[in-house]
């Protein structure tokens, strides 16, 4: 089942193999009113037909490298299209496309194995930048090590990752008192629909039992398993793992392709979360389109001032006043909030 980004009905017809001869001919002569990204998706699927493959590939080669590298970085990109872009990038030595694929955590580990197998030394060095994926799926490093392009520097880095993160010894425990109360509300929302016939006391017991069981299981895991779980696990598991003392684990939670904006809001509201995680959230342009998340970031004293300065202009007057009165917020930001309130008051007079 395809997951293309385009909602253009013409592209959807091509992808679903419902395109007639006339539509296909117009596509292959670039006579359709499509964006470059829509042509990219349509042409990759058009290549499935051997009769059209050569012409579709020719047109794909004419698309701008920027379109391809931007596409492969998108969290919700279609995997068939992303795979084409990645393989094409390996063949063309297009490092922008390679870097996009390497850093997109939503793409399967098999994609990185392809780069590990066929990439040159520069591409293998690029793979080292995504330590989270390498630790979660160490088979990628095995493929890298077998590549003739893998030099002594890369071999040494692989050994360092194995030594630092791929031990079977359980990692530092996450204390129960840091997670149980905070998680009850989040899990309650998930469980309510499943347990509509239960009374509230029983539901609270079920929630606490679930948290305890999940926490005990996680506390028996080594770092590598926790990182993999951060990328692939459930909401409950991520909300526990975000509190892991190992920075690599908590970063893996934020980079998980499964994390939702609602979860990110819960993370930002927690004042015990590390400043590095808050900084990463503040730097995510997709997340900071969410007004409620911007408000929470401004009220979190760990949000970098340089990011907060850009966010504060977006606030409604009510939220500006609440921010200015929040003694837990950064003094600099509170002062700026007051300045904005005064400026807006002058404009009204």
C-alpha positions as CSV (number, residue, x, y, z in Angstrom):
1,X,0.0,0.0,0.0
2,X,1.5,3.4,-1.1
3,X,1.9,6.3,1.3
4,X,2.7,9.1,-1.2
5,X,2.7,12.7,-0.1
6,X,0.7,14.0,-3.1
7,X,-3.0,14.2,-2.9
8,X,-3.2,15.1,-6.6
9,X,-5.7,12.7,-8.2
10,X,-3.5,12.4,-11.3
11,X,-0.6,11.2,-9.3
12,X,-2.8,8.9,-7.3
13,X,-4.0,7.3,-10.5
14,X,-0.5,6.6,-11.6
15,X,0.5,5.2,-8.2
16,X,-2.5,2.9,-8.1
17,X,-1.9,1.7,-11.6
18,X,-5.2,3.1,-12.8
19,X,-3.7,5.6,-15.2
20,X,-4.8,5.1,-18.8
21,X,-2.6,5.4,-21.9
22,X,-3.3,9.1,-22.4
23,X,-2.5,10.1,-18.8
24,X,0.7,8.0,-18.9
25,X,1.7,9.6,-22.2
26,X,1.2,13.1,-20.8
27,X,3.2,12.1,-17.7
28,X,6.1,10.8,-19.8
29,X,6.1,14.0,-21.9
30,X,5.9,16.2,-18.8
31,X,2.7,17.8,-19.9
32,X,0.9,17.4,-16.6
33,X,0.4,20.4,-14.2
34,X,2.5,18.8,-11.4
35,X,5.2,20.0,-9.0
36,X,8.6,18.4,-9.2
37,X,7.8,16.4,-6.0
38,X,4.6,15.1,-7.6
39,X,6.6,14.2,-10.8
40,X,9.1,12.4,-8.6
41,X,6.4,10.2,-6.9
42,X,4.5,9.6,-10.2
43,X,7.6,8.7,-12.2
44,X,9.0,6.3,-9.6
45,X,5.7,4.3,-9.7
46,X,5.5,4.6,-13.5
47,X,8.8,2.7,-13.7
48,X,7.0,-0.4,-12.5
49,X,5.8,-0.9,-16.0
50,X,8.8,-2.1,-18.1
51,X,7.6,-0.3,-21.2
52,X,7.8,3.0,-19.4
53,X,10.8,2.4,-17.2
54,X,13.6,3.9,-19.5
55,X,11.7,7.1,-20.2
56,X,10.6,7.5,-16.6
57,X,14.2,7.1,-15.4
58,X,15.3,9.7,-17.9
59,X,12.8,12.2,-16.6
60,X,13.8,11.3,-13.0
61,X,17.4,12.1,-13.8
62,X,16.3,15.6,-15.0
63,X,14.6,16.4,-11.7
64,X,16.6,18.8,-9.4
65,X,18.8,17.2,-6.8
66,X,17.2,19.5,-4.3
67,X,13.7,18.0,-4.8
68,X,15.1,14.6,-4.2
69,X,17.1,15.3,-1.1
70,X,14.3,17.3,0.4
71,X,11.9,14.5,-0.3
72,X,14.0,11.8,1.3
73,X,14.3,13.9,4.5
74,X,10.5,14.0,5.1
75,X,9.3,11.9,8.0
76,X,6.2,10.7,6.0
77,X,7.9,10.2,2.7
78,X,6.8,7.2,0.6
79,X,9.4,4.4,1.1
80,X,9.4,3.2,-2.5
81,X,10.2,6.7,-3.7
82,X,12.7,7.3,-0.9
83,X,14.5,4.0,-1.8
84,X,14.8,5.1,-5.4
85,X,16.3,8.5,-4.3
86,X,18.7,6.8,-2.0
87,X,20.0,4.2,-4.5
88,X,20.2,7.0,-7.2
89,X,22.1,9.0,-4.7
90,X,24.6,6.2,-4.1
91,X,25.1,5.8,-7.9
92,X,25.5,9.6,-8.5
93,X,27.5,10.2,-5.3
94,X,24.8,12.7,-4.2
95,X,25.7,13.3,-0.6
96,X,22.7,15.5,0.0
97,X,20.4,12.6,-0.8
98,X,22.5,10.2,1.2
99,X,22.5,12.4,4.2
100,X,18.8,12.8,4.0
101,X,18.2,9.1,4.0
102,X,20.8,8.5,6.7
103,X,19.1,11.0,9.1
104,X,15.5,10.1,8.4
105,X,14.7,7.7,11.3
106,X,11.4,6.7,9.7
107,X,13.2,4.8,7.0
108,X,13.8,1.1,7.6
109,X,17.3,-0.1,8.6
110,X,17.6,-2.0,5.3
111,X,18.0,1.4,3.6
112,X,21.1,2.1,5.6
113,X,22.4,-1.4,5.0
114,X,22.2,-0.6,1.3
115,X,24.4,2.4,1.8
116,X,26.7,0.4,4.0
117,X,27.1,-2.2,1.4
118,X,27.6,0.0,-1.7
119,X,28.6,3.4,-0.4
120,X,32.1,4.9,-0.7
121,X,34.2,6.1,2.3
122,X,32.4,9.4,2.5
123,X,29.0,7.8,2.6
124,X,30.2,5.4,5.3
125,X,31.4,8.3,7.4
126,X,27.9,9.9,6.9
127,X,26.4,6.7,8.3
128,X,28.4,7.1,11.5
129,X,26.5,10.3,12.1
130,X,23.3,8.3,12.9
131,X,24.7,6.5,15.9
132,X,21.1,5.9,17.2
133,X,20.2,3.7,14.2
134,X,23.6,1.9,14.3
135,X,23.2,1.0,17.9
136,X,19.6,-0.1,17.5
137,X,20.5,-2.1,14.4
138,X,24.2,-3.2,14.7
139,X,23.9,-5.3,11.6
140,X,24.4,-2.1,9.7
141,X,27.9,-1.8,11.1
142,X,28.7,-5.5,10.2
143,X,27.8,-4.6,6.6
144,X,29.9,-1.4,6.8
145,X,32.9,-3.4,8.1
146,X,32.7,-5.8,5.1
147,X,32.7,-2.9,2.6
148,X,36.2,-2.5,1.0
149,X,35.8,1.2,1.3
150,X,35.7,0.9,5.1
151,X,39.1,2.4,6.2
152,X,40.8,2.2,9.5
153,X,39.1,5.4,10.9
154,X,35.7,4.0,10.3
155,X,36.7,0.6,11.6
156,X,37.9,2.3,14.8
157,X,34.6,4.2,15.2
158,X,32.6,1.0,14.8
159,X,34.7,-0.6,17.5
160,X,34.1,2.4,19.8
161,X,30.3,2.2,19.3
162,X,30.4,-1.6,20.1
163,X,32.5,-0.9,23.2
164,X,30.4,2.0,24.4
165,X,26.8,0.9,23.7
166,X,26.5,-2.8,22.7
167,X,26.9,-4.4,26.1
168,X,24.4,-6.9,27.5
169,X,24.7,-5.3,30.9
170,X,21.5,-3.5,32.0
171,X,21.7,0.2,31.8
172,X,21.2,2.6,34.8
173,X,17.7,2.1,36.3
174,X,15.0,4.7,35.7
175,X,13.5,5.4,39.2
176,X,9.8,4.5,39.5
177,X,9.0,7.6,41.5
178,X,10.0,9.8,38.5
179,X,7.6,8.2,36.1
180,X,4.6,6.6,37.7
181,X,2.6,9.7,38.6
182,X,3.5,11.6,35.4
183,X,2.4,8.6,33.3
184,X,-0.9,7.9,34.9
185,X,-2.7,10.7,33.1
186,X,-1.2,9.8,29.7
187,X,-1.9,6.1,30.0
188,X,-5.4,6.8,31.4
189,X,-6.4,8.3,28.1
190,X,-5.3,5.2,26.2
191,X,-6.9,2.8,28.6
192,X,-10.3,4.6,29.1
193,X,-11.7,3.3,25.8
194,X,-10.6,-0.2,26.5
195,X,-11.9,-0.3,30.0
196,X,-15.2,1.6,29.8
197,X,-16.9,-1.0,32.1
198,X,-14.3,-0.6,34.8
199,X,-14.7,1.7,37.8
200,X,-12.1,4.5,38.2
201,X,-10.3,2.8,41.2
202,X,-9.9,-0.4,39.2
203,X,-8.7,1.6,36.2
204,X,-6.1,3.4,38.3
205,X,-4.8,0.0,39.5
206,X,-4.6,-1.2,35.9
207,X,-2.7,1.8,34.9
208,X,-0.2,1.6,37.7
209,X,0.3,-2.1,37.1
210,X,1.0,-1.4,33.4
211,X,3.6,1.3,34.2
212,X,5.3,-0.9,36.8
213,X,5.5,-3.9,34.5
214,X,6.8,-1.8,31.6
215,X,9.3,0.0,33.8
216,X,10.6,-3.3,35.2
217,X,11.1,-4.7,31.7
218,X,12.9,-1.5,30.5
219,X,15.2,-1.5,33.6
220,X,16.4,-4.9,32.6
221,X,17.5,-3.7,29.2
222,X,20.9,-2.7,28.0
223,X,21.3,0.7,26.3
224,X,21.1,-0.7,22.8
225,X,17.7,-2.4,23.4
226,X,16.4,0.8,25.0
227,X,17.4,2.8,21.9
228,X,15.7,0.4,19.6
229,X,12.6,0.5,21.8
230,X,12.6,4.3,21.8
231,X,12.4,4.2,18.0
232,X,9.8,1.4,17.7
233,X,7.9,1.1,21.0
234,X,4.7,2.4,22.4
235,X,3.7,5.8,23.9
236,X,4.1,4.4,27.4
237,X,7.5,3.1,26.7
238,X,8.6,6.4,25.1
239,X,7.4,8.4,28.1
240,X,9.5,6.2,30.4
241,X,12.5,6.2,28.1
242,X,12.6,10.0,27.8
243,X,13.7,10.1,31.4
244,X,16.7,7.7,30.8
245,X,19.9,9.1,32.1
246,X,21.7,8.1,28.9
247,X,21.4,11.0,26.5
248,X,21.4,8.7,23.4
249,X,18.2,7.0,24.7
250,X,16.3,10.2,25.3
251,X,17.4,11.6,22.0
252,X,16.1,8.4,20.3
253,X,12.7,9.0,21.8
254,X,12.5,12.5,20.3
255,X,13.7,11.2,16.9
256,X,11.2,8.3,16.9
257,X,9.1,8.3,13.8
258,X,6.2,7.2,16.0
259,X,6.2,10.1,18.5
260,X,3.2,12.4,18.3
261,X,2.9,16.2,18.9
262,X,0.8,15.3,22.0
263,X,3.7,13.4,23.4
264,X,6.1,16.2,22.7
265,X,3.8,18.5,24.6
266,X,3.9,16.2,27.6
267,X,7.7,16.2,27.4
268,X,8.0,20.0,27.2
269,X,5.7,20.4,30.2
270,X,8.0,18.2,32.3
271,X,10.5,20.6,33.9
272,X,12.8,17.7,34.8
273,X,13.6,16.9,31.1
274,X,17.1,17.8,30.1
275,X,17.8,21.1,28.4
276,X,19.3,19.3,25.4
277,X,16.0,17.6,24.7
278,X,14.1,20.8,25.0
279,X,16.6,22.5,22.7
280,X,16.1,19.8,20.0
281,X,12.3,20.2,20.3
282,X,12.6,24.0,19.9
283,X,14.7,23.5,16.8
284,X,12.1,21.3,15.1
285,X,10.2,23.5,12.6
286,X,7.4,21.1,12.1
287,X,6.6,20.8,15.8
288,X,6.9,24.6,16.4
289,X,4.1,25.2,14.0
290,X,1.9,24.0,16.9
291,X,0.8,27.0,18.8
292,X,0.2,25.1,22.1
293,X,3.7,23.7,21.9
294,X,5.2,27.2,21.4
295,X,3.4,28.4,24.5
296,X,4.8,25.5,26.5
297,X,8.3,26.1,25.2
298,X,8.2,29.7,26.2
299,X,7.1,28.8,29.7
300,X,9.9,26.2,30.0
301,X,13.1,27.9,31.4
302,X,15.3,25.4,29.5
303,X,14.2,26.7,26.1
304,X,17.2,28.5,24.5
305,X,16.6,32.3,24.6
306,X,17.5,32.6,20.9
307,X,14.6,30.2,20.0
308,X,12.2,31.8,22.5
309,X,12.8,35.3,21.0
310,X,11.4,34.0,17.7
311,X,8.4,32.3,19.3
312,X,7.2,35.1,21.5
313,X,6.0,37.2,18.6
314,X,3.4,34.5,17.9
315,X,1.7,34.7,21.3
316,X,-1.8,36.0,21.8
317,X,-2.2,38.7,24.4
318,X,-3.7,36.4,27.0
319,X,-0.8,34.0,26.7
320,X,1.7,36.9,26.8
321,X,0.2,38.1,30.1
322,X,0.4,34.6,31.6
323,X,4.0,34.2,30.5
324,X,4.9,37.6,31.9
325,X,3.4,36.5,35.3
326,X,5.1,33.0,35.3
327,X,7.9,33.3,37.8
328,X,9.3,29.9,36.6
329,X,9.9,31.3,33.1
330,X,13.2,32.8,32.0
331,X,13.5,36.4,33.3
332,X,14.7,37.6,29.9
333,X,11.6,36.1,28.3
334,X,9.3,37.5,31.0
335,X,10.7,40.9,30.4
336,X,10.3,40.6,26.6
337,X,6.7,39.5,27.2
338,X,6.0,42.7,29.2
339,X,7.6,44.7,26.4
340,X,5.3,43.2,23.8
341,X,2.3,43.8,26.0
342,X,3.2,47.4,26.4
343,X,3.8,47.9,22.7
344,X,0.5,46.4,21.8
345,X,-1.3,48.6,24.3
346,X,0.3,51.7,22.7
347,X,-1.0,50.6,19.3
348,X,-4.5,50.4,20.6
349,X,-4.4,54.0,22.0
